[in-house]
């Protein structure tokens, strides 16, 4: 968002809770209170849009079916693109969407890809790797010296800083030099195993953590204890299909898909203060 504003654009932001937005950002944007689940509101808010960045939030209802939820949101995006003749759309998708099925809630992002493709409009699907920010949900376990995730210790996959994803999205939204249906992976600077990630975090934060694979059943138990319903539990557990041997992203690593921010740099800036209680 900041890059769009710094480039001279005044974006329109659709927000369910506008008061939660950073005031400095809101000052340079047109903020519209809208629920992305409300098709009519989405169409109204995007009526004069030249380009659209579509990011689908998780369902607020813990009992919701995530695939059905994302599919409904995708239909709203496709309707807005069609009715408002939006010139370019960038969609925040995920690696694993190319599977089309068998990847838990990522299957819902695949449905959105298909719905946007069916409009015939210019669209870019950003298929992103494992977010660094997912680690913020593991702070308690890392304070105890353990990094747990539902992936094999020695399976290497792309890890990426969401800020780098945002910069690619902004660049594509500002550029008019592309058309048609495109896919671009966002793989971060390197593929990492869970063991390698734990080592990098240990060095960057000064707090030693070891990697530990969490089983599917243990993951389901943790999700249920957090109050999630069966559909959401299975949706999140199913995402681990892209974190196991045998899966390879359709869009290979290249200069186009590689972004600069390293896990070491991100961990030093974000995890170190959180784990050690130091000021940034």
C-alpha positions as CSV (number, residue, x, y, z in Angstrom):
1,X,0.0,0.0,0.0
2,X,2.8,2.4,0.9
3,X,4.5,1.9,-2.5
4,X,1.2,2.8,-4.3
5,X,0.9,5.9,-2.3
6,X,4.5,6.9,-2.7
7,X,4.1,6.4,-6.5
8,X,1.3,9.1,-6.5
9,X,-1.7,6.8,-6.5
10,X,-4.7,7.4,-4.2
11,X,-6.0,3.9,-3.7
12,X,-9.5,3.0,-2.5
13,X,-9.4,0.6,0.4
14,X,-12.3,-1.8,1.2
15,X,-12.2,-2.5,4.9
16,X,-14.7,-4.3,7.1
17,X,-13.3,-2.3,10.1
18,X,-11.9,1.1,8.8
19,X,-11.0,2.2,12.3
20,X,-8.3,-0.5,12.5
21,X,-6.4,1.0,9.5
22,X,-3.2,3.0,10.2
23,X,-4.3,6.7,10.2
24,X,-1.2,7.7,8.2
25,X,-2.3,5.4,5.4
26,X,-6.0,6.3,5.6
27,X,-5.0,10.0,5.1
28,X,-3.7,9.2,1.6
29,X,-6.5,6.7,0.6
30,X,-10.2,6.6,0.1
31,X,-11.5,4.2,2.7
32,X,-14.8,2.4,2.1
33,X,-16.4,0.3,4.8
34,X,-17.4,-2.9,3.0
35,X,-17.6,-6.6,3.6
36,X,-16.0,-8.6,0.8
37,X,-18.8,-11.1,1.3
38,X,-21.4,-8.4,0.2
39,X,-21.3,-8.6,-3.6
40,X,-23.3,-5.4,-4.2
41,X,-21.0,-3.5,-1.8
42,X,-17.9,-4.8,-3.6
43,X,-19.3,-3.8,-7.0
44,X,-20.2,-0.3,-5.8
45,X,-16.8,0.3,-4.2
46,X,-14.9,-0.7,-7.3
47,X,-17.0,1.1,-9.8
48,X,-14.3,3.5,-11.0
49,X,-11.3,1.2,-10.4
50,X,-8.6,0.9,-13.0
51,X,-7.0,-2.0,-11.2
52,X,-7.9,-4.4,-8.4
53,X,-5.8,-6.1,-5.7
54,X,-8.0,-8.9,-4.3
55,X,-7.0,-10.4,-1.0
56,X,-9.4,-12.9,0.6
57,X,-9.7,-12.9,4.4
58,X,-10.4,-16.0,6.4
59,X,-14.0,-16.5,7.4
60,X,-14.8,-14.9,10.8
61,X,-17.2,-17.8,11.6
62,X,-15.1,-20.6,13.1
63,X,-17.7,-23.1,11.8
64,X,-17.6,-21.9,8.2
65,X,-16.5,-24.0,5.2
66,X,-13.3,-22.2,4.1
67,X,-13.5,-23.5,0.5
68,X,-17.1,-22.4,0.1
69,X,-16.2,-19.0,1.7
70,X,-13.4,-18.3,-0.7
71,X,-15.5,-19.5,-3.6
72,X,-18.2,-17.0,-2.6
73,X,-15.7,-14.2,-2.3
74,X,-14.2,-15.2,-5.7
75,X,-17.6,-14.9,-7.3
76,X,-17.9,-11.4,-5.9
77,X,-14.5,-10.4,-7.3
78,X,-15.4,-11.8,-10.7
79,X,-18.7,-9.9,-10.7
80,X,-17.0,-6.6,-9.9
81,X,-14.3,-7.2,-12.6
82,X,-17.0,-7.9,-15.2
83,X,-19.6,-5.3,-14.3
84,X,-17.0,-2.5,-13.8
85,X,-14.7,-3.6,-16.7
86,X,-11.7,-3.4,-14.4
87,X,-8.5,-3.4,-16.5
88,X,-6.1,-5.4,-14.3
89,X,-6.6,-7.7,-11.3
90,X,-3.9,-9.0,-9.1
91,X,-5.1,-11.9,-6.9
92,X,-3.2,-13.1,-3.8
93,X,-3.3,-16.8,-4.2
94,X,-0.9,-19.5,-2.9
95,X,1.4,-22.2,-4.1
96,X,-0.8,-25.3,-4.1
97,X,-3.6,-23.7,-6.0
98,X,-2.3,-25.3,-9.1
99,X,-3.4,-28.7,-7.6
100,X,-7.0,-27.5,-7.9
101,X,-8.0,-30.0,-5.2
102,X,-6.5,-31.9,-2.3
103,X,-4.9,-28.8,-0.6
104,X,-7.4,-27.9,2.1
105,X,-8.5,-24.3,2.1
106,X,-6.1,-23.5,-0.7
107,X,-8.7,-25.2,-2.9
108,X,-10.9,-22.2,-2.3
109,X,-8.2,-19.9,-3.7
110,X,-8.1,-22.2,-6.7
111,X,-11.8,-21.7,-7.2
112,X,-11.2,-17.9,-7.1
113,X,-8.5,-18.3,-9.7
114,X,-10.9,-20.1,-12.0
115,X,-13.7,-17.6,-11.4
116,X,-11.4,-14.7,-12.3
117,X,-10.0,-16.6,-15.3
118,X,-13.6,-17.1,-16.6
119,X,-14.1,-13.3,-16.8
120,X,-11.6,-13.2,-19.7
121,X,-10.1,-10.1,-18.1
122,X,-6.5,-9.4,-17.5
123,X,-5.5,-11.1,-14.2
124,X,-2.4,-12.1,-12.4
125,X,-2.4,-14.9,-9.8
126,X,0.4,-14.4,-7.2
127,X,1.1,-17.9,-5.9
128,X,3.0,-17.3,-2.7
129,X,5.2,-19.4,-0.5
130,X,5.1,-19.9,3.3
131,X,4.7,-16.5,5.0
132,X,7.4,-15.5,7.5
133,X,4.6,-14.0,9.5
134,X,3.2,-17.5,10.2
135,X,6.0,-17.7,12.7
136,X,4.3,-15.0,14.8
137,X,1.7,-17.6,15.8
138,X,4.4,-19.9,17.2
139,X,5.9,-17.4,19.6
140,X,4.9,-19.3,22.7
141,X,6.4,-22.6,21.5
142,X,9.6,-20.8,20.4
143,X,9.9,-19.3,23.8
144,X,10.0,-22.9,25.0
145,X,12.7,-23.6,22.4
146,X,10.6,-25.4,19.8
147,X,9.5,-24.5,16.3
148,X,6.6,-26.8,15.4
149,X,5.0,-27.1,11.9
150,X,3.1,-29.8,9.9
151,X,6.0,-30.4,7.6
152,X,8.9,-32.8,7.3
153,X,12.1,-31.5,8.9
154,X,14.1,-32.0,5.7
155,X,11.5,-30.9,3.2
156,X,12.6,-27.6,1.5
157,X,9.9,-25.1,0.4
158,X,9.7,-21.4,-0.4
159,X,9.6,-19.0,2.5
160,X,8.6,-15.4,1.8
161,X,8.2,-12.0,3.5
162,X,4.6,-10.7,2.8
163,X,6.0,-7.2,2.4
164,X,7.9,-8.4,-0.7
165,X,4.6,-9.8,-2.0
166,X,3.0,-6.5,-1.6
167,X,5.8,-4.8,-3.6
168,X,5.3,-7.1,-6.5
169,X,1.5,-6.6,-6.3
170,X,2.0,-2.8,-6.3
171,X,4.4,-2.9,-9.3
172,X,1.9,-4.9,-11.3
173,X,-1.0,-2.7,-10.4
174,X,0.9,0.4,-11.5
175,X,2.1,-1.2,-14.7
176,X,-0.1,-1.2,-17.8
177,X,2.4,-3.3,-19.9
178,X,0.8,-6.7,-19.4
179,X,-2.4,-8.4,-20.4
180,X,-4.1,-11.8,-20.4
181,X,-4.1,-14.5,-17.7
182,X,-0.7,-14.8,-15.9
183,X,0.7,-16.7,-12.9
184,X,3.7,-15.5,-11.0
185,X,5.0,-17.4,-8.0
186,X,6.6,-15.4,-5.1
187,X,9.2,-17.7,-3.6
188,X,11.3,-15.5,-1.3
189,X,15.1,-15.6,-1.5
190,X,15.5,-19.4,-1.0
191,X,13.9,-22.7,-0.2
192,X,14.3,-23.7,3.4
193,X,13.7,-26.9,5.4
194,X,12.1,-26.6,8.8
195,X,15.4,-27.5,10.4
196,X,17.2,-24.8,8.4
197,X,14.5,-22.2,9.4
198,X,15.0,-23.2,13.1
199,X,18.8,-22.7,12.8
200,X,18.3,-19.3,11.1
201,X,15.9,-18.2,13.8
202,X,18.2,-19.3,16.5
203,X,21.1,-17.3,15.2
204,X,19.0,-14.2,14.4
205,X,17.3,-14.0,17.7
206,X,19.9,-15.4,20.1
207,X,17.3,-17.9,21.4
208,X,18.0,-21.5,20.5
209,X,15.0,-23.3,18.9
210,X,14.8,-26.8,17.5
211,X,12.5,-27.9,14.7
212,X,9.8,-30.4,15.4
213,X,7.2,-31.9,13.0
214,X,3.7,-31.8,14.3
215,X,1.5,-34.8,13.2
216,X,-1.8,-34.3,11.4
217,X,-3.8,-35.6,14.4
218,X,-1.9,-33.3,16.8
219,X,-2.5,-30.4,14.5
220,X,-6.2,-31.2,14.3
221,X,-6.3,-31.4,18.1
222,X,-4.7,-28.0,18.5
223,X,-7.1,-26.4,16.0
224,X,-10.2,-27.9,17.7
225,X,-9.0,-26.7,21.1
226,X,-8.8,-23.2,19.5
227,X,-12.5,-23.4,18.8
228,X,-12.5,-24.1,15.1
229,X,-15.2,-26.2,13.5
230,X,-14.6,-29.4,11.6
231,X,-14.6,-27.7,8.2
232,X,-12.0,-25.2,9.2
233,X,-9.9,-27.8,10.9
234,X,-9.8,-29.9,7.8
235,X,-9.2,-26.9,5.6
236,X,-6.1,-25.9,7.6
237,X,-4.8,-29.4,8.1
238,X,-5.3,-30.1,4.3
239,X,-2.9,-27.2,3.5
240,X,0.0,-29.4,4.6
241,X,-0.4,-31.2,1.3
242,X,1.9,-28.5,-0.1
243,X,4.4,-29.0,2.7
244,X,5.3,-32.6,2.0
245,X,7.6,-34.5,-0.4
246,X,6.0,-35.0,-3.8
247,X,4.7,-31.4,-4.2
248,X,6.5,-29.1,-6.5
249,X,5.3,-25.6,-7.4
250,X,4.2,-25.2,-11.0
251,X,6.1,-21.9,-11.4
252,X,9.8,-22.6,-10.8
253,X,12.3,-20.5,-9.0
254,X,13.8,-17.8,-11.3
255,X,14.7,-14.1,-11.1
256,X,11.0,-13.4,-11.6
257,X,9.8,-15.4,-8.6
258,X,12.7,-14.7,-6.2
259,X,12.3,-11.9,-3.7
260,X,15.1,-10.3,-1.6
261,X,14.2,-10.3,2.1
262,X,15.8,-13.2,4.0
263,X,14.4,-15.0,6.9
264,X,17.4,-14.0,8.9
265,X,16.8,-10.3,8.4
266,X,13.1,-10.6,9.0
267,X,13.6,-12.7,12.2
268,X,16.1,-10.2,13.6
269,X,13.6,-7.4,13.0
270,X,10.4,-9.1,14.1
271,X,11.0,-12.2,16.1
272,X,14.0,-11.1,18.2
273,X,12.1,-8.3,19.9
274,X,9.1,-10.5,20.5
275,X,11.1,-13.4,21.9
276,X,13.6,-11.4,23.9
277,X,11.5,-8.4,24.9
278,X,13.9,-5.9,23.4
279,X,13.0,-2.7,21.7
280,X,13.1,-2.6,17.9
